Amino acid sequence: MTDKLDSQIDRFFVEQMLPLSRKAKSTGVRFLETDLDPDARTYYVDRARTTMSKADFETGGCTSPDQIEADLRALWQDQGIMGLNTLCPGMATLAKDLRAVGKDESGVSSFIYVMF
């Protein structure tokens, strides 16, 4: 990664993700429990369904790099997760920039030999 991308990621985290997290916490939303409840009898939960199905592994993913924002927006809107839609433009920009860095269009290295 480059210094520019590292600073983009840091800025996205500080300017977009942290404020959303603070807002969610202020309304009582908890993403991960970090404190144990000393009065809780148990944390064990009986599950009605104990195996995963094929559909549990199929999320669809993003259809193309140009569709990342729309795909994320549809995913998060359908799931009703509070405020994540506001992250869509920034995440799409980061995804496109990271994808551009990862592309290697230099062709075959001159150090590769083909033996017949």
Secondary structure, DSSP 8 states (H G I E B T S, - for coil): --HHHHHHHHHHIIIIIHHHHHHHHHTT--SS--S--TT-S------S--S--GGGG-----S-GGGHHHHHHHHHHHHT-TTGGGGHHHHHHHHHHHHHHH---S-S-TT-----
